[in-house]
Amino acid sequence: MIEALRLANALLAPVMPSVHASINDRLGLEPCCSWKEDLSWDHRLSGKKLGEKTILFPRDV
């Protein structure tokens, strides 16, 4: 499931770069060269601990 999140996050890079960077931060990933190169299924998150939970899209009240 975490790998699917990583791939979905790679698709966010061109349209929501700040959200993409924030998710990468939480996943403990370094920025990749190109978002297209990041779209391959792999095991780079195996055994990693996730960062602290945060709200990506806070509600304006």
PDB file as gemmi writes it, atoms N, CA and C in Angstrom:
CRYST1    1.000    1.000    1.000  90.00  90.00  90.00 P 1                      
ATOM      1  N   MET A   1       0.819  -1.183   0.000  1.00  0.00           N  
ATOM      2  CA  MET A   1       0.000   0.000   0.000  1.00  0.00           C  
ATOM      3  C   MET A   1       0.875   1.264   0.000  1.00  0.00           C  
ATOM      4  N   ILE A   2       1.966   1.237   0.724  1.00  0.00           N  
ATOM      5  CA  ILE A   2       2.837   2.410   0.793  1.00  0.00           C  
ATOM      6  C   ILE A   2       3.497   2.683  -0.560  1.00  0.00           C  
ATOM      7  N   GLU A   3       3.753   1.625  -1.314  1.00  0.00           N  
ATOM      8  CA  GLU A   3       4.340   1.800  -2.646  1.00  0.00           C  
ATOM      9  C   GLU A   3       3.333   2.481  -3.581  1.00  0.00           C  
ATOM     10  N   ALA A   4       2.060   2.141  -3.449  1.00  0.00           N  
ATOM     11  CA  ALA A   4       1.016   2.797  -4.251  1.00  0.00           C  
ATOM     12  C   ALA A   4       0.940   4.284  -3.900  1.00  0.00           C  
ATOM     13  N   LEU A   5       1.086   4.611  -2.628  1.00  0.00           N  
ATOM     14  CA  LEU A   5       1.099   6.012  -2.207  1.00  0.00           C  
ATOM     15  C   LEU A   5       2.299   6.741  -2.808  1.00  0.00           C  
ATOM     16  N   ARG A   6       3.445   6.079  -2.822  1.00  0.00           N  
ATOM     17  CA  ARG A   6       4.646   6.692  -3.400  1.00  0.00           C  
ATOM     18  C   ARG A   6       4.444   6.974  -4.889  1.00  0.00           C  
ATOM     19  N   LEU A   7       3.834   6.021  -5.601  1.00  0.00           N  
ATOM     20  CA  LEU A   7       3.592   6.213  -7.033  1.00  0.00           C  
ATOM     21  C   LEU A   7       2.569   7.321  -7.287  1.00  0.00           C  
ATOM     22  N   ALA A   8       1.499   7.348  -6.490  1.00  0.00           N  
ATOM     23  CA  ALA A   8       0.501   8.418  -6.625  1.00  0.00           C  
ATOM     24  C   ALA A   8       1.149   9.770  -6.344  1.00  0.00           C  
ATOM     25  N   ASN A   9       2.036   9.798  -5.384  1.00  0.00           N  
ATOM     26  CA  ASN A   9       2.746  11.032  -5.060  1.00  0.00           C  
ATOM     27  C   ASN A   9       3.629  11.480  -6.224  1.00  0.00           C  
ATOM     28  N   ALA A  10       4.231  10.545  -6.928  1.00  0.00           N  
ATOM     29  CA  ALA A  10       5.057  10.900  -8.088  1.00  0.00           C  
ATOM     30  C   ALA A  10       4.210  11.599  -9.150  1.00  0.00           C  
ATOM     31  N   LEU A  11       2.948  11.196  -9.275  1.00  0.00           N  
ATOM     32  CA  LEU A  11       2.059  11.826 -10.250  1.00  0.00           C  
ATOM     33  C   LEU A  11       1.657  13.243  -9.830  1.00  0.00           C  
ATOM     34  N   LEU A  12       1.754  13.540  -8.547  1.00  0.00           N  
ATOM     35  CA  LEU A  12       1.431  14.886  -8.058  1.00  0.00           C  
ATOM     36  C   LEU A  12       2.529  15.908  -8.370  1.00  0.00           C  
ATOM     37  N   ALA A  13       3.732  15.446  -8.589  1.00  0.00           N  
ATOM     38  CA  ALA A  13       4.889  16.340  -8.738  1.00  0.00           C  
ATOM     39  C   ALA A  13       4.679  17.474  -9.742  1.00  0.00           C  
ATOM     40  N   PRO A  14       4.171  17.211 -10.943  1.00  0.00           N  
ATOM     41  CA  PRO A  14       4.049  18.311 -11.905  1.00  0.00           C  
ATOM     42  C   PRO A  14       2.956  19.324 -11.562  1.00  0.00           C  
ATOM     43  N   VAL A  15       1.917  18.903 -10.852  1.00  0.00           N  
ATOM     44  CA  VAL A  15       0.780  19.797 -10.610  1.00  0.00           C  
ATOM     45  C   VAL A  15       0.718  20.355  -9.189  1.00  0.00           C  
ATOM     46  N   MET A  16       1.302  19.658  -8.231  1.00  0.00           N  
ATOM     47  CA  MET A  16       1.302  20.105  -6.834  1.00  0.00           C  
ATOM     48  C   MET A  16       2.678  19.860  -6.227  1.00  0.00           C  
ATOM     49  N   PRO A  17       3.691  20.594  -6.680  1.00  0.00           N  
ATOM     50  CA  PRO A  17       5.059  20.318  -6.231  1.00  0.00           C  
ATOM     51  C   PRO A  17       5.271  20.453  -4.728  1.00  0.00           C  
ATOM     52  N   SER A  18       4.587  21.379  -4.079  1.00  0.00           N  
ATOM     53  CA  SER A  18       4.802  21.539  -2.636  1.00  0.00           C  
ATOM     54  C   SER A  18       4.203  20.372  -1.853  1.00  0.00           C  
ATOM     55  N   VAL A  19       3.049  19.868  -2.298  1.00  0.00           N  
ATOM     56  CA  VAL A  19       2.444  18.697  -1.651  1.00  0.00           C  
ATOM     57  C   VAL A  19       3.323  17.475  -1.904  1.00  0.00           C  
ATOM     58  N   HIS A  20       3.819  17.352  -3.118  1.00  0.00           N  
ATOM     59  CA  HIS A  20       4.720  16.252  -3.477  1.00  0.00           C  
ATOM     60  C   HIS A  20       5.951  16.251  -2.563  1.00  0.00           C  
ATOM     61  N   ALA A  21       6.538  17.424  -2.368  1.00  0.00           N  
ATOM     62  CA  ALA A  21       7.722  17.536  -1.509  1.00  0.00           C  
ATOM     63  C   ALA A  21       7.387  17.189  -0.064  1.00  0.00           C  
ATOM     64  N   SER A  22       6.222  17.607   0.393  1.00  0.00           N  
ATOM     65  CA  SER A  22       5.807  17.319   1.768  1.00  0.00           C  
ATOM     66  C   SER A  22       5.617  15.818   1.992  1.00  0.00           C  
ATOM     67  N   ILE A  23       4.997  15.149   1.030  1.00  0.00           N  
ATOM     68  CA  ILE A  23       4.796  13.699   1.147  1.00  0.00           C  
ATOM     69  C   ILE A  23       6.141  12.985   1.083  1.00  0.00           C  
ATOM     70  N   ASN A  24       7.023  13.416   0.183  1.00  0.00           N  
ATOM     71  CA  ASN A  24       8.364  12.820   0.114  1.00  0.00           C  
ATOM     72  C   ASN A  24       9.078  12.943   1.450  1.00  0.00           C  
ATOM     73  N   ASP A  25       8.917  14.094   2.073  1.00  0.00           N  
ATOM     74  CA  ASP A  25       9.505  14.331   3.394  1.00  0.00           C  
ATOM     75  C   ASP A  25       9.008  13.304   4.403  1.00  0.00           C  
ATOM     76  N   ARG A  26       7.709  13.086   4.430  1.00  0.00           N  
ATOM     77  CA  ARG A  26       7.105  12.146   5.388  1.00  0.00           C  
ATOM     78  C   ARG A  26       7.506  10.709   5.099  1.00  0.00           C  
ATOM     79  N   LEU A  27       7.711  10.402   3.808  1.00  0.00           N  
ATOM     80  CA  LEU A  27       8.111   9.046   3.433  1.00  0.00           C  
ATOM     81  C   LEU A  27       9.614   8.834   3.570  1.00  0.00           C  
ATOM     82  N   GLY A  28      10.354   9.904   3.799  1.00  0.00           N  
ATOM     83  CA  GLY A  28      11.804   9.795   3.934  1.00  0.00           C  
ATOM     84  C   GLY A  28      12.510   9.588   2.610  1.00  0.00           C  
ATOM     85  N   LEU A  29      11.948  10.153   1.543  1.00  0.00           N  
ATOM     86  CA  LEU A  29      12.524   9.994   0.208  1.00  0.00           C  
ATOM     87  C   LEU A  29      13.251  11.254  -0.228  1.00  0.00           C  
ATOM     88  N   GLU A  30      14.340  11.061  -0.936  1.00  0.00           N  
ATOM     89  CA  GLU A  30      15.061  12.176  -1.538  1.00  0.00           C  
ATOM     90  C   GLU A  30      14.376  12.512  -2.862  1.00  0.00           C  
ATOM     91  N   PRO A  31      14.419  13.769  -3.284  1.00  0.00           N  
ATOM     92  CA  PRO A  31      13.825  14.115  -4.582  1.00  0.00           C  
ATOM     93  C   PRO A  31      14.520  13.367  -5.715  1.00  0.00           C  
ATOM     94  N   CYS A  32      13.734  12.898  -6.650  1.00  0.00           N  
ATOM     95  CA  CYS A  32      14.274  12.176  -7.811  1.00  0.00           C  
ATOM     96  C   CYS A  32      14.534  13.178  -8.944  1.00  0.00           C  
ATOM     97  N   CYS A  33      15.276  12.751  -9.935  1.00  0.00           N  
ATOM     98  CA  CYS A  33      15.624  13.627 -11.059  1.00  0.00           C  
ATOM     99  C   CYS A  33      14.381  14.091 -11.817  1.00  0.00           C  
ATOM    100  N   SER A  34      13.521  13.177 -12.149  1.00  0.00           N  
ATOM    101  CA  SER A  34      12.333  13.495 -12.938  1.00  0.00           C  
ATOM    102  C   SER A  34      11.162  12.686 -12.407  1.00  0.00           C  
ATOM    103  N   TRP A  35       9.980  13.294 -12.377  1.00  0.00           N  
ATOM    104  CA  TRP A  35       8.813  12.571 -11.862  1.00  0.00           C  
ATOM    105  C   TRP A  35       8.506  11.355 -12.724  1.00  0.00           C  
ATOM    106  N   LYS A  36       8.827  11.409 -14.029  1.00  0.00           N  
ATOM    107  CA  LYS A  36       8.572  10.260 -14.910  1.00  0.00           C  
ATOM    108  C   LYS A  36       9.472   9.079 -14.538  1.00  0.00           C  
ATOM    109  N   GLU A  37      10.700   9.372 -14.138  1.00  0.00           N  
ATOM    110  CA  GLU A  37      11.635   8.311 -13.749  1.00  0.00           C  
ATOM    111  C   GLU A  37      11.236   7.670 -12.427  1.00  0.00           C  
ATOM    112  N   ASP A  38      10.412   8.357 -11.660  1.00  0.00           N  
ATOM    113  CA  ASP A  38       9.983   7.869 -10.349  1.00  0.00           C  
ATOM    114  C   ASP A  38       8.782   6.922 -10.446  1.00  0.00           C  
ATOM    115  N   LEU A  39       8.257   6.715 -11.665  1.00  0.00           N  
ATOM    116  CA  LEU A  39       7.041   5.922 -11.841  1.00  0.00           C  
ATOM    117  C   LEU A  39       7.316   4.446 -12.110  1.00  0.00           C  
ATOM    118  N   SER A  40       8.171   3.846 -11.348  1.00  0.00           N  
ATOM    119  CA  SER A  40       8.392   2.404 -11.476  1.00  0.00           C  
ATOM    120  C   SER A  40       8.203   1.758 -10.112  1.00  0.00           C  
ATOM    121  N   TRP A  41       7.555   0.605 -10.124  1.00  0.00           N  
ATOM    122  CA  TRP A  41       7.287  -0.129  -8.886  1.00  0.00           C  
ATOM    123  C   TRP A  41       8.609  -0.686  -8.379  1.00  0.00           C  
ATOM    124  N   ASP A  42       8.949  -0.376  -7.149  1.00  0.00           N  
ATOM    125  CA  ASP A  42      10.165  -0.937  -6.562  1.00  0.00           C  
ATOM    126  C   ASP A  42       9.984  -1.063  -5.055  1.00  0.00           C  
ATOM    127  N   HIS A  43      11.066  -1.303  -4.361  1.00  0.00           N  
ATOM    128  CA  HIS A  43      10.988  -1.546  -2.917  1.00  0.00           C  
ATOM    129  C   HIS A  43      11.825  -0.536  -2.138  1.00  0.00           C  
ATOM    130  N   ARG A  44      11.913   0.689  -2.629  1.00  0.00           N  
ATOM    131  CA  ARG A  44      12.760   1.681  -1.955  1.00  0.00           C  
ATOM    132  C   ARG A  44      12.237   2.082  -0.584  1.00  0.00           C  
ATOM    133  N   LEU A  45      10.961   1.780  -0.288  1.00  0.00           N  
ATOM    134  CA  LEU A  45      10.414   2.112   1.028  1.00  0.00           C  
ATOM    135  C   LEU A  45      10.457   0.930   1.995  1.00  0.00           C  
ATOM    136  N   SER A  46      10.966  -0.202   1.549  1.00  0.00           N  
ATOM    137  CA  SER A  46      11.046  -1.385   2.412  1.00  0.00           C  
ATOM    138  C   SER A  46      11.861  -1.103   3.658  1.00  0.00           C  
ATOM    139  N   GLY A  47      11.264  -1.353   4.806  1.00  0.00           N  
ATOM    140  CA  GLY A  47      11.958  -1.207   6.068  1.00  0.00           C  
ATOM    141  C   GLY A  47      12.125   0.217   6.570  1.00  0.00           C  
ATOM    142  N   LYS A  48      11.607   1.200   5.851  1.00  0.00           N  
ATOM    143  CA  LYS A  48      11.726   2.597   6.298  1.00  0.00           C  
ATOM    144  C   LYS A  48      10.624   2.938   7.281  1.00  0.00           C  
ATOM    145  N   LYS A  49      10.942   3.830   8.193  1.00  0.00           N  
ATOM    146  CA  LYS A  49       9.932   4.345   9.119  1.00  0.00           C  
ATOM    147  C   LYS A  49       9.360   5.622   8.525  1.00  0.00           C  
ATOM    148  N   LEU A  50       8.051   5.786   8.685  1.00  0.00           N  
ATOM    149  CA  LEU A  50       7.393   6.978   8.166  1.00  0.00           C  
ATOM    150  C   LEU A  50       7.600   8.147   9.107  1.00  0.00           C  
ATOM    151  N   GLY A  51       7.564   9.348   8.550  1.00  0.00           N  
ATOM    152  CA  GLY A  51       7.688  10.557   9.355  1.00  0.00           C  
ATOM    153  C   GLY A  51       6.412  10.828  10.130  1.00  0.00           C  
ATOM    154  N   GLU A  52       6.428  11.911  10.862  1.00  0.00           N  
ATOM    155  CA  GLU A  52       5.290  12.299  11.689  1.00  0.00           C  
ATOM    156  C   GLU A  52       4.066  12.610  10.819  1.00  0.00           C  
ATOM    157  N   LYS A  53       2.880  12.230  11.317  1.00  0.00           N  
ATOM    158  CA  LYS A  53       1.646  12.506  10.582  1.00  0.00           C  
ATOM    159  C   LYS A  53       1.373  14.003  10.578  1.00  0.00           C  
ATOM    160  N   THR A  54       0.945  14.498   9.429  1.00  0.00           N  
ATOM    161  CA  THR A  54       0.551  15.899   9.314  1.00  0.00           C  
ATOM    162  C   THR A  54      -0.673  15.988   8.415  1.00  0.00           C  
ATOM    163  N   ILE A  55      -1.337  17.114   8.474  1.00  0.00           N  
ATOM    164  CA  ILE A  55      -2.489  17.355   7.615  1.00  0.00           C  
ATOM    165  C   ILE A  55      -1.981  18.045   6.352  1.00  0.00           C  
ATOM    166  N   LEU A  56      -2.161  17.401   5.201  1.00  0.00           N  
ATOM    167  CA  LEU A  56      -1.674  17.968   3.947  1.00  0.00           C  
ATOM    168  C   LEU A  56      -2.566  19.090   3.436  1.00  0.00           C  
ATOM    169  N   PHE A  57      -3.866  18.942   3.634  1.00  0.00           N  
ATOM    170  CA  PHE A  57      -4.826  19.923   3.141  1.00  0.00           C  
ATOM    171  C   PHE A  57      -5.682  20.411   4.303  1.00  0.00           C  
ATOM    172  N   PRO A  58      -5.194  21.384   5.076  1.00  0.00           N  
ATOM    173  CA  PRO A  58      -5.962  21.864   6.230  1.00  0.00           C  
ATOM    174  C   PRO A  58      -7.249  22.557   5.782  1.00  0.00           C  
ATOM    175  N   ARG A  59      -8.265  22.398   6.598  1.00  0.00           N  
ATOM    176  CA  ARG A  59      -9.562  23.009   6.316  1.00  0.00           C  
ATOM    177  C   ARG A  59      -9.559  24.457   6.773  1.00  0.00           C  
ATOM    178  N   ASP A  60     -10.004  25.334   5.915  1.00  0.00           N  
ATOM    179  CA  ASP A  60     -10.182  26.736   6.308  1.00  0.00           C  
ATOM    180  C   ASP A  60     -11.586  26.890   6.862  1.00  0.00           C  
ATOM    181  N   VAL A  61     -11.672  27.365   8.078  1.00  0.00           N  
ATOM    182  CA  VAL A  61     -12.981  27.502   8.719  1.00  0.00           C  
ATOM    183  C   VAL A  61     -13.388  28.949   8.762  1.00  0.00           C  
TER     184      VAL A  61                                                      
END                                                                             
